[in-house]
């Protein structure tokens, strides 16, 4: 079995694969103070809840945007799975040409999302990954990662408006029944949810216009599903895009003898 670990700024998502089939997945918050034994306790509990025998997990690959957690994850993997974790980096092959100005600066989360989208949906793909930040990026018809845009995430925006004002509360990220609301909490929710959906729709329009070719749009990330009902574009929602990207990268490098 292969375990994939996607470390984001807010959450760490785990997936366990039997060949190409995702057997179970779960999330933990990205607590940078967590020790390898704390990882061991909570991860093994989640694996048991998913009916996974952790002794059968022989291979583990990690993509991380929090570099300070890598040493702890390395120790956790070695201690509890008796193997060495493979970390996504410039040493691994992705099958995608990176054409941005500083290719080595590309975040591991963007790379695995691009790989997952290319393999599952083909080229000419716009990936929108909604996390702490929302990343929008394109893999073109020449198999090139050509760049995109980054903006504050939906939850980040909600926290910011609450912290930056003395009278506006932190609200739940729920879609109100109307866009024009008459109560403060609903008004904030309308601005956040409908406003954010309009931003995504607007960016899709602008990116398609600038790219000047048809694009498949793939939406992923922890907060993505909450907006699907109010987005106006034709969008594919893929909850496990990044985990699948990790699986694909692992098998690509294993077949080429890199790992």
C-alpha positions, 0 to 999 in steps of 0.5 A: 500500500502507498500512503500520500501526505499533502501538507498544507498551511491549514490541514494535512491530508492523508490518503492510502492507496491499494494500487490506483484505488483510494482506500481511505483519506482523512485530514488533520490540522497543520499543528507545527508543534505536533511530535512524531509520537503525536502524529503516530497516535492520531494517524494510526487511529484514523487508519484503524477507523478506515480499516487499514492495517498500517503494517501493510503500508510500505511506501509513503510520499509527502508534499509539504508547504511547511518545511519545518514539519518535514523533519518530524514527518520523516521521523514519524514515518521511519518510527511507525512504518519502518520506511523512509518517506519520499518528499516531492522536490526538484529531484523527482520527475513530474512529467510536466515542464515548468515554464515560470520564471523561477521553476524551483520556487514552484510550491509542491502543492501546485505541482501535484495538483498540476500532475493530478489534473493532467493525468485525470483530465488532460491538458488545457486545464485550469486548476483552482485549489481553495485552501489558506490561499486560493491558487489558480494555475494552468497546464497548457496544451504543450504540457507546460505549467505556465503560471496563474494567480494567487489570492487570499483564501475564503477562510483567510478573508473571513478571519481578516475582516473580523480581526480588522474591524471592531464590530464585525464578527467571525461568521460561519462560511454558509451561503445565505438565502439571498444576496441582498441581506438585512442582518449583519451576519447574513450580510457578511456571509453574502459578501464572503460567499457570493463575493468569493464565488463572483471573484472565482467566476471573474478570474475564470473569465479573465484567464480564459480570455487571456489564454484564448483557448478552451480550458477545463476547470478543476476545483479542489481544496478543503473549502471548494465544495461549499461554493459549487452551488453558486458558481456560474462556470462549468466546473469539475469538483475533485476532492482528491486531486492532490492526493492522486497527483502524489500517487501519480508522481510516486509511481512515475518515479518508481517506474523510472528508477528514481526511487 
